[in-house]
Amino acid sequence: MSENASPIDHILNVGEQEYTELAEMLYQKDYATEALSFIDNHARILHYWKVGAYNLLPDDATNSARRRYSFLDLIWLGIVKELRDFGMEKEAIAKLKNDLLDTSSTSILYNQINQNPAEIKDALQKQLGLNSIQVNAMLEVMLSHKDEVLRRQSTYLLIYVKYVLTRKSPLYLLVGKDGSHVPFEESTDLDHPGNQLIKNAKRSAHISLCINKIVGFFLAKEFIQEKILSEVYTKEERKILELIRSEMPRSITVHFKSDGKMKQVEITHDLKVNAAARLSEIILAGGYEKIEIITENGKPVACKKIQKHKL
């Protein structure tokens, strides 16, 4: 991070083509209600989140039982679940929803930037705790991508998820008890004068949400579209994920080459065996395997199998 940079500068620093293509993927309604199985009794819970003065569901996911969801919808519902698990009231979460998902003010904001740039810069400095250099850099990025932002009606949630997917760097949301939020990078220098807003948020009562954790939870699901996975993981990383899903091991060890590239992965299974079992029934033929057998009274009672896979 440069001397005058803030987390928001880095979060908004996206390439034109990269931004558009990834945004398209994240907005597509690829997932059915089966993807909501992470919410216990999700039909009843979603109904509760929807009814009353504060509707917490994505705005276009409130009616049909066959409604389909986008990847961003799933991330938002994952955020709602965590906040509800922490005991946050619906009113506060509704404010956060308005901040993270609202698109109605995007065109208005651009008009205000064009008509009253000095006023907007002053407001951003006060509201976000940024200095003039940081605000100018932030507005420059926003203006350079105006067409893409307006076409997709960018939201803060899209920006944060895109940041996590492309940079793989820890990003947190500090959510105040009133539902206000501040993005926070793990490496942020809190003593930097431009990060006073983050410093203030950490001092007050808040819930810290790791966006990487929520995004990673869904990326590990088998139903996530291949096109998103291919944008996030290398071929080797995807092979490791497939091995974890199919093998469900006790542990996994990755070995690297001298150049830092992954070369081999070891998967460990704990196997319980019958005391009368013979070694020929335990050891599997072929493959790269290491078998450790635990005996009791001279008879095998358990074994640990380590399989090696080249990447």
C-alpha positions as CSV (number, residue, x, y, z in Angstrom):
1,M,0.0,0.0,0.0
2,S,1.4,3.4,-0.9
3,E,2.0,6.1,1.6
4,N,-1.2,8.1,0.6
5,A,-3.4,5.1,-0.2
6,S,-6.4,4.0,1.8
7,P,-8.3,0.7,1.8
8,I,-11.1,2.3,-0.3
9,D,-8.5,3.4,-3.0
10,H,-7.3,-0.2,-3.4
11,I,-10.8,-1.7,-3.3
12,L,-12.0,0.6,-6.1
13,N,-8.8,0.1,-8.2
14,V,-10.2,-2.3,-10.8
15,G,-9.5,-2.8,-14.5
16,E,-12.3,-2.0,-17.1
17,Q,-12.6,-5.5,-18.7
18,E,-11.9,-7.3,-15.4
19,Y,-14.6,-5.3,-13.6
20,T,-17.2,-5.8,-16.3
21,E,-16.8,-9.6,-16.8
22,L,-16.6,-10.4,-13.1
23,A,-19.6,-8.2,-12.3
24,E,-21.6,-10.0,-15.0
25,M,-20.8,-13.4,-13.4
26,L,-21.6,-12.2,-9.8
27,Y,-25.0,-10.7,-10.8
28,Q,-26.3,-13.7,-12.8
29,K,-29.1,-15.6,-11.2
30,D,-27.5,-19.0,-11.4
31,Y,-28.6,-20.6,-8.1
32,A,-31.9,-22.0,-6.9
33,T,-33.3,-22.1,-3.3
34,E,-31.3,-25.3,-2.7
35,A,-28.2,-23.1,-2.4
36,L,-29.8,-21.7,0.8
37,S,-29.4,-24.9,2.8
38,F,-26.8,-23.2,4.9
39,I,-29.7,-21.5,6.7
40,D,-31.6,-24.0,8.9
41,N,-35.3,-24.1,7.9
42,H,-34.5,-21.5,5.3
43,A,-38.1,-21.1,4.0
44,R,-39.4,-20.0,7.4
45,I,-36.3,-17.9,8.2
46,L,-36.4,-16.1,4.8
47,H,-40.1,-15.3,5.4
48,Y,-39.2,-13.8,8.8
49,W,-36.4,-11.8,7.3
50,K,-38.8,-10.5,4.6
51,V,-41.9,-9.5,6.6
52,G,-42.4,-6.4,8.6
53,A,-41.0,-2.9,8.3
54,Y,-37.5,-4.2,7.4
55,N,-37.0,-6.5,4.5
56,L,-33.6,-8.1,4.7
57,L,-33.8,-10.1,1.5
58,P,-32.2,-9.0,-1.8
59,D,-34.8,-6.8,-3.4
60,D,-35.6,-9.1,-6.3
61,A,-35.7,-12.3,-4.2
62,T,-38.8,-11.7,-2.2
63,N,-41.7,-13.4,-4.0
64,S,-41.5,-16.7,-5.8
65,A,-40.6,-19.9,-4.0
66,R,-38.7,-20.7,-7.2
67,R,-36.7,-17.5,-7.1
68,R,-33.2,-17.8,-8.3
69,Y,-30.2,-16.1,-6.6
70,S,-27.0,-14.6,-7.8
71,F,-23.6,-15.2,-6.1
72,L,-23.9,-11.7,-4.6
73,D,-27.3,-12.6,-3.2
74,L,-25.8,-15.6,-1.5
75,I,-23.0,-13.5,0.0
76,W,-25.5,-10.9,1.3
77,L,-27.7,-13.7,2.9
78,G,-24.5,-15.1,4.4
79,I,-23.8,-11.7,6.0
80,V,-27.4,-11.4,7.3
81,K,-27.1,-14.9,8.9
82,E,-23.9,-14.0,10.7
83,L,-25.3,-10.7,12.0
84,R,-28.5,-12.4,13.1
85,D,-26.4,-15.1,14.8
86,F,-24.7,-12.2,16.7
87,G,-28.1,-10.9,17.7
88,M,-28.2,-7.8,15.6
89,E,-31.7,-6.3,15.2
90,K,-33.4,-6.3,11.8
91,E,-33.5,-2.5,11.7
92,A,-29.7,-2.2,11.9
93,I,-29.2,-4.9,9.3
94,A,-31.7,-3.1,7.0
95,K,-29.5,0.0,7.2
96,L,-26.5,-2.1,6.3
97,K,-28.5,-3.5,3.4
98,N,-29.3,-0.1,2.2
99,D,-25.6,0.9,2.3
100,L,-24.3,-2.3,0.7
101,L,-27.0,-3.1,-1.9
102,D,-28.5,0.3,-2.8
103,T,-28.1,1.4,-6.4
104,S,-30.6,4.3,-6.6
105,S,-28.1,7.0,-5.8
106,T,-25.4,6.0,-8.3
107,S,-26.6,8.3,-11.1
108,I,-27.3,11.1,-8.6
109,L,-23.8,10.8,-7.2
110,Y,-22.2,11.1,-10.6
111,N,-24.3,14.2,-11.3
112,Q,-23.3,15.7,-8.0
113,I,-19.6,15.0,-8.7
114,N,-19.9,16.8,-12.0
115,Q,-21.9,19.7,-10.7
116,N,-20.3,20.2,-7.2
117,P,-16.9,18.5,-7.2
118,A,-15.6,20.6,-4.3
119,E,-18.6,19.9,-2.1
120,I,-18.5,16.2,-2.8
121,K,-14.7,16.0,-2.0
122,D,-15.3,17.8,1.2
123,A,-18.2,15.5,2.2
124,L,-16.1,12.4,1.4
125,Q,-13.2,13.6,3.4
126,K,-15.4,14.2,6.4
127,Q,-17.5,11.0,6.1
128,L,-14.7,8.6,5.2
129,G,-11.9,10.2,7.1
130,L,-9.8,10.5,4.0
131,N,-7.3,13.3,3.0
132,S,-7.6,15.3,-0.3
133,I,-5.1,13.1,-2.2
134,Q,-7.1,9.9,-1.3
135,V,-10.4,11.5,-2.2
136,N,-9.0,12.7,-5.6
137,A,-7.7,9.2,-6.4
138,M,-11.0,7.6,-5.4
139,L,-13.0,10.0,-7.6
140,E,-10.6,9.5,-10.5
141,V,-11.2,5.7,-10.4
142,M,-15.0,6.2,-10.1
143,L,-15.1,8.6,-13.1
144,S,-12.8,6.5,-15.3
145,H,-15.3,3.5,-14.9
146,K,-18.5,5.5,-15.0
147,D,-20.0,3.6,-17.9
148,E,-19.4,0.2,-16.4
149,V,-20.6,1.3,-13.0
150,L,-23.8,2.8,-14.3
151,R,-24.5,-0.2,-16.6
152,R,-24.2,-2.6,-13.7
153,Q,-25.3,-0.1,-11.0
154,S,-22.4,-1.0,-8.9
155,T,-22.9,-1.5,-5.1
156,Y,-20.5,-1.6,-2.3
157,L,-21.1,-5.3,-1.9
158,L,-20.0,-5.9,-5.5
159,I,-16.9,-3.8,-4.9
160,Y,-16.0,-5.7,-1.7
161,V,-16.6,-9.2,-3.2
162,K,-14.7,-8.4,-6.3
163,Y,-11.8,-7.2,-4.2
164,V,-11.8,-10.5,-2.2
165,L,-12.0,-12.6,-5.3
166,T,-9.3,-10.9,-7.3
167,R,-6.8,-9.9,-4.6
168,K,-7.3,-12.8,-2.1
169,S,-6.4,-10.3,0.6
170,P,-8.3,-10.2,4.0
171,L,-11.1,-7.7,4.0
172,Y,-13.3,-7.0,7.0
173,L,-16.5,-5.0,7.5
174,L,-16.7,-3.3,10.9
175,V,-20.5,-3.1,11.4
176,G,-21.7,-0.7,14.1
177,K,-24.7,-1.4,16.3
178,D,-26.7,1.0,14.2
179,G,-25.9,-0.9,11.0
180,S,-23.2,1.5,9.7
181,H,-20.1,-0.1,8.2
182,V,-16.5,0.6,7.5
183,P,-14.2,-1.6,5.2
184,F,-11.0,-2.6,6.9
185,E,-7.9,-4.3,5.5
186,E,-5.9,-6.4,7.8
187,S,-2.7,-4.6,6.9
188,T,-4.2,-1.1,7.4
189,D,-2.0,1.3,9.3
190,L,-4.4,2.7,11.9
191,D,-1.9,5.4,12.8
192,H,-2.2,6.9,9.3
193,P,-4.3,10.1,9.5
194,G,-6.4,9.0,6.5
195,N,-7.7,6.0,8.5
196,Q,-9.3,7.8,11.4
197,L,-12.7,6.5,10.5
198,I,-11.5,2.9,10.8
199,K,-9.8,3.8,14.1
200,N,-13.0,5.3,15.5
201,A,-15.1,2.3,14.3
202,K,-12.8,-0.2,16.1
203,R,-13.0,1.8,19.3
204,S,-16.8,1.7,19.3
205,A,-19.1,-1.3,19.7
206,H,-19.0,-3.2,16.4
207,I,-19.2,-6.7,14.8
208,S,-16.2,-7.6,12.6
209,L,-17.2,-9.7,9.6
210,C,-14.5,-11.3,7.4
211,I,-15.8,-11.1,3.8
212,N,-13.2,-13.6,2.8
213,K,-14.6,-16.2,5.1
214,I,-18.2,-15.8,3.8
215,V,-17.0,-15.8,0.2
216,G,-14.8,-18.9,0.8
217,F,-17.7,-20.7,2.4
218,F,-19.7,-20.5,-0.8
219,L,-16.8,-21.1,-3.2
220,A,-16.3,-24.5,-1.4
221,K,-19.8,-25.6,-2.4
222,E,-20.2,-27.9,-5.3
223,F,-23.0,-25.9,-6.9
224,I,-21.0,-22.8,-7.5
225,Q,-20.6,-22.1,-11.2
226,E,-17.4,-23.2,-12.9
227,K,-17.0,-19.7,-14.5
228,I,-16.6,-18.1,-11.1
229,L,-14.2,-20.8,-9.8
230,S,-12.0,-20.4,-12.8
231,E,-11.7,-16.7,-12.1
232,V,-10.6,-17.3,-8.5
233,Y,-8.5,-20.5,-8.4
234,T,-5.5,-21.8,-10.3
235,K,-5.6,-25.3,-11.8
236,E,-3.6,-26.7,-8.8
237,E,-5.9,-25.0,-6.3
238,R,-9.0,-26.4,-7.9
239,K,-7.5,-29.9,-7.9
240,I,-6.9,-29.6,-4.2
241,L,-10.5,-28.5,-3.7
242,E,-11.8,-31.4,-5.7
243,L,-9.6,-33.8,-3.7
244,I,-10.9,-32.4,-0.4
245,R,-14.5,-32.7,-1.6
246,S,-14.2,-36.2,-2.9
247,E,-11.8,-37.7,-0.2
248,M,-12.9,-35.7,2.9
249,P,-9.5,-36.3,4.5
250,R,-8.5,-35.8,8.1
251,S,-5.7,-33.5,7.0
252,I,-4.0,-32.3,3.9
253,T,-0.3,-31.2,3.3
254,V,0.9,-29.2,0.3
255,H,4.5,-29.4,-0.9
256,F,6.0,-26.6,-2.9
257,K,8.8,-26.4,-5.5
258,S,11.8,-24.0,-5.0
259,D,10.1,-21.5,-7.2
260,G,7.0,-21.4,-4.9
261,K,4.7,-23.4,-7.2
262,M,2.8,-26.3,-5.8
263,K,4.1,-29.7,-6.8
264,Q,2.4,-32.4,-4.6
265,V,-0.3,-32.8,-2.0
266,E,-0.6,-35.4,0.7
267,I,-4.0,-36.5,1.9
268,T,-4.3,-38.3,5.3
269,H,-7.1,-40.6,6.2
270,D,-7.7,-42.3,9.6
271,L,-9.1,-45.8,9.0
272,K,-10.5,-48.1,11.6
273,V,-10.0,-51.8,10.9
274,N,-11.3,-55.0,12.3
275,A,-8.8,-56.7,14.7
276,A,-8.9,-59.8,12.5
277,A,-8.1,-57.9,9.3
278,R,-5.1,-59.0,7.3
279,L,-2.5,-56.6,5.9
280,S,-3.5,-57.6,2.4
281,E,-7.0,-56.2,3.2
282,I,-5.6,-52.9,4.4
283,I,-3.0,-52.0,1.9
284,L,-4.4,-50.9,-1.5
285,A,-2.5,-51.7,-4.6
286,G,-1.0,-49.0,-6.7
287,G,-0.7,-45.2,-6.3
288,Y,1.5,-43.2,-4.0
289,E,0.5,-44.3,-0.6
290,K,2.1,-44.6,2.9
291,I,0.3,-46.8,5.4
292,E,0.9,-46.5,9.2
293,I,-0.7,-49.4,11.1
294,I,-1.5,-49.2,14.8
295,T,-1.6,-52.6,16.6
296,E,-3.0,-53.8,19.9
297,N,-2.0,-57.2,21.3
298,G,-0.3,-57.9,18.0
299,K,-3.4,-57.3,15.9
300,P,-4.1,-54.2,13.7
301,V,-6.8,-51.9,15.2
302,A,-6.4,-48.8,13.1
303,C,-4.3,-47.4,10.3
304,K,-3.4,-44.0,8.9
305,K,-3.2,-43.8,5.1
306,I,-1.4,-41.0,3.4
307,Q,-2.0,-40.6,-0.4
308,K,0.3,-38.5,-2.5
309,H,-1.1,-36.6,-5.6
310,K,1.1,-34.8,-8.1
311,L,-0.1,-31.3,-9.1
